[in-house]
Amino acid sequence: MGIFKKNPFGHYLIIKKWLIRFMGVLTHQRYKGFNKLEIEGSEVIRDLPETNVLFVSNHQTYFADVVAMLHVFNASLSGRENTIKNVGYLWNPKLNIYYVAAKETMSKSLLTKILAYAGSISIERTWRAGGKVVNRQVKMSDISNIGKALGDGWVITFPQGTTTPWKPLRKGTAFIIKNYKPVVVPVVIDGFRRSFDKKGLFIKKKGILQHLVIKEPLQIDYENESVEEIIEKLEYAIEQHPSFLKVIPEKELQAYEESHRERRWRPERD
């Protein structure tokens, strides 16, 4: 890797590599120390092509979800199966992994700007800005940037666009799938909302068992399936379809979130 080599967004790869190394070491104990990350399906990662892979996931915090995936993906590519033990996998991280994030979130502070340099595709949300509801058209440059990232590597996206569970998926994700025809890999996470604050920067509670499941790529007929059909397929795959709620009344939703699959774990030394 040339010292001055850049990715398609003009970021120096050597700087990105050291940022991932530093931030990875700094955050490792969040998933294998203060709390534990239980992983399923990491073997799927090693069978994926080098480019044009789209990971779709539910969303629980702004940053902790993405950081966990970067740990798991790189650990798997280094030969580890369903574990992030031994942080040495960060020495040679995969540098063409990107994630979709709101532009206003990624420009708020020096820390978020650093996180953006490590792989953010910053887009302008069409439904919310500055804490207010808006209604504006999708910027074609945002779609183009996601396509550019897919052409260079892997992209992580959270199609609900919010950390609130069971919200409808944004149709833009389906348009991207139909247009760029990526390999679509569902990811389901749990426990992050209980262990981190909403931004995912600070630990809220220790001893929580977090869970990350990587599923087999979806079978999608890019030409014949409609946007609505793809959206429904994604909702089921990331376990955010309305049918998952069934008989849970709205007033019991918060209690359900706190109890759903929560298991206590007592930290141990590696």
MOWO-V837228 format. One record per pair of residues at least 24 apart in sequence whose ideal C-beta (glycine too) atoms are under 8 Angstrom apart, sorted by sequence separation. I is the first residue (numbers start at 1). J is the second residue. D is the distance in Angstrom with one decimal. If there is no record, write none. Layout:
BEGIN
i = {I	I}
j = {J	J}
d = {D	D}
END
This chain:
BEGIN
i = {73	121	188	189	104	121	187	188	104	187	45	70	155	187	188	45	121	186	187	143	147	185	186	42	46	69	146	150	163	185	37	45	46	156	185	45	143	147	150	185	186	39	42	43	66	128	143	147	184	185	30	37	42	121	127	138	146	183	184	37	66	163	125	143	184	30	31	42	43	42	43	62	27	31	42	41	42	181	40	24	28	39	62	127	177	23	27	39	178	39	51	177	24	50	100	126	24	37	178	186	70	178	20	24	184	188	211	98	186	187	188	32	63	175	178	186	31	32	174	177	209	98	174	208	209	98	100	209	28	96	97	98	99	100	171	174	208	209	96	97	98	99	100	174	207	208	95	96	97	98	99	100	173	207	28	94	97	102	207	94	171	174	207	173	206	25	169	24	193	194	25	169	24	169	194	21	24	20	21	190	191	169	190	191	21	20	167	166	20	159	165	17	166	17	166	16	159	166	160	73	13	69	7	7	66	111	23	23	165	65	19	23	54	53	19	20	52	19	51	52	55	57	59	51	53	54	55	57	58	16	51	53	54	55	56	57	59	62	15	16	51	53	55	56	58	59	61	16	50	51	54	56	59	60	59	60	11	48	58	9	56	69	68	54	54	65	68	54	65	52	54	56	64	52	53	54	56	57	58	60	52	53	54	55	56	57	58	60	52	54	55	56	57	58	61	64	53	55	57	60	61	64	60	67	49	48	61	65	9	60	61	62	63	64	48	61	62	63	64	61	62	63	9	61	62	8	9	60	72	8	44	68	72	8	69	8	68	7	35	35	30	30	35	34	45	48	44	35	38	40	44	34	35	38	40	41	42	44	30	34	35	36	37	38	39	40	41	44	35	36	37	38	39	40	41	35	37	39	41	56	31	58	56	57	58	56	58	85	36	35	36	35	34	33	32}
j = {97	145	212	213	129	146	212	213	130	213	72	97	182	214	215	73	149	214	215	172	176	214	215	72	76	99	176	180	193	215	68	76	77	187	216	77	175	179	182	217	218	72	75	76	99	161	176	180	217	218	64	71	76	155	161	172	180	217	218	72	101	198	161	179	220	67	68	80	81	81	82	101	67	71	82	82	83	222	82	67	71	82	105	170	220	67	71	83	222	84	96	222	70	96	146	172	71	84	225	234	119	227	70	74	234	238	261	149	237	238	239	84	115	227	230	238	84	85	227	230	262	152	228	262	263	153	155	264	84	152	153	154	155	156	227	230	264	265	153	154	155	156	157	231	264	265	153	154	155	156	157	158	231	265	87	153	156	161	266	154	231	234	267	234	267	87	231	87	257	258	90	234	90	235	262	90	93	90	91	260	261	240	261	262	93	93	240	240	95	234	240	93	242	95	244	95	238	245	240	154	95	156	95	96	156	201	114	115	257	158	114	118	150	150	117	118	150	118	150	151	154	156	158	151	153	154	155	157	158	117	152	154	155	156	157	158	160	163	117	118	153	155	157	158	160	161	163	119	153	154	157	159	162	163	163	165	117	154	165	121	173	187	189	176	177	189	192	180	192	180	182	184	192	181	182	183	185	186	187	189	182	183	184	185	186	187	188	190	183	185	186	187	188	189	192	195	185	187	189	192	193	196	193	200	183	183	196	200	145	196	197	198	199	200	185	198	199	200	201	199	200	201	148	200	201	148	149	200	212	149	185	210	214	151	212	152	212	152	191	195	195	196	203	203	214	217	214	206	209	211	215	206	207	210	212	213	214	216	203	207	208	209	210	211	212	213	214	217	209	210	211	212	213	214	215	210	212	214	216	234	210	238	237	238	239	238	240	270	265	265	267	267	267	267	270}
d = {6.4	5.3	7.6	7.7	6.5	5.7	6.8	4.5	7.0	6.9	7.5	6.4	7.6	5.6	7.1	5.5	5.3	7.9	7.2	7.4	7.4	6.6	4.3	5.9	5.9	7.9	5.8	5.2	7.2	6.9	6.1	3.9	6.5	7.9	7.8	6.3	7.5	7.2	5.4	5.2	6.5	5.7	7.2	7.2	4.8	8.0	6.7	5.2	6.0	7.7	7.0	7.6	4.1	6.9	7.0	6.0	7.7	5.0	4.6	7.5	7.9	6.3	6.5	7.7	6.1	7.7	5.8	7.3	6.0	5.9	7.9	7.7	5.3	6.1	4.9	7.7	7.9	4.7	6.3	8.0	7.0	4.3	6.3	7.8	6.5	7.2	7.5	6.6	5.6	7.4	7.2	7.0	7.1	7.7	6.5	7.8	6.6	6.5	7.9	7.3	7.8	7.0	7.0	7.7	7.7	5.6	6.8	4.1	3.7	7.1	5.3	5.6	6.3	6.5	7.0	5.2	6.1	6.6	4.3	5.8	7.8	7.8	7.9	7.4	4.6	6.6	6.7	7.1	7.1	5.0	6.0	7.0	7.0	7.0	5.5	4.1	7.5	4.2	2.6	4.9	5.0	4.1	4.3	5.1	5.7	6.8	7.9	6.6	7.9	7.1	7.2	7.0	7.6	5.6	4.9	7.3	7.1	8.0	6.1	7.5	6.3	7.4	6.5	6.8	7.1	5.9	5.1	6.6	6.9	7.1	6.6	5.7	4.1	5.8	6.5	5.1	7.2	6.5	6.9	7.3	7.6	7.1	5.4	7.1	7.0	4.6	7.6	5.6	7.5	6.2	6.8	6.4	6.7	6.1	6.9	5.7	7.8	5.8	6.5	7.6	5.3	5.8	7.1	6.8	6.1	7.5	7.7	7.5	6.6	7.4	6.4	6.5	6.6	7.6	6.2	5.8	5.0	4.7	6.9	6.8	6.7	6.8	3.8	6.3	7.6	7.7	6.9	7.6	7.2	6.5	6.3	4.4	5.3	4.5	5.8	5.7	5.8	7.2	6.9	6.0	5.4	7.2	6.9	7.7	6.8	7.8	6.2	7.2	7.0	7.5	6.5	5.6	6.7	5.6	5.1	7.9	5.8	7.5	6.9	8.0	6.6	6.7	7.2	7.2	6.8	5.7	7.2	7.8	5.7	6.8	4.0	6.2	5.1	7.5	5.9	7.0	7.3	7.3	8.0	6.0	4.7	4.8	5.2	5.0	5.7	3.9	6.2	7.7	6.5	7.1	7.8	7.0	7.0	6.1	5.2	7.7	6.3	5.4	6.2	4.0	6.7	4.5	4.2	7.3	6.4	6.3	4.9	6.7	7.5	7.9	7.3	6.8	6.3	3.1	7.0	6.1	4.6	4.0	7.8	6.5	5.1	6.2	7.4	3.1	7.8	5.1	7.8	7.9	6.0	7.4	6.6	7.1	7.4	7.5	7.2	5.2	5.9	6.3	7.7	4.9	7.8	7.8	7.4	5.7	6.6	7.7	4.9	6.3	5.8	7.7	7.2	4.8	6.8	6.8	7.4	5.7	6.0	6.1	6.5	7.8	4.9	5.5	4.8	5.0	5.3	4.5	3.8	7.5	7.2	6.9	7.7	7.3	7.9	7.0	6.1	5.8	6.1	7.7	7.7	5.6	6.6	4.8	7.1	5.9	6.8	6.0	5.4	6.4	5.0	7.2	7.2	7.5	6.3	6.2	7.0}
END
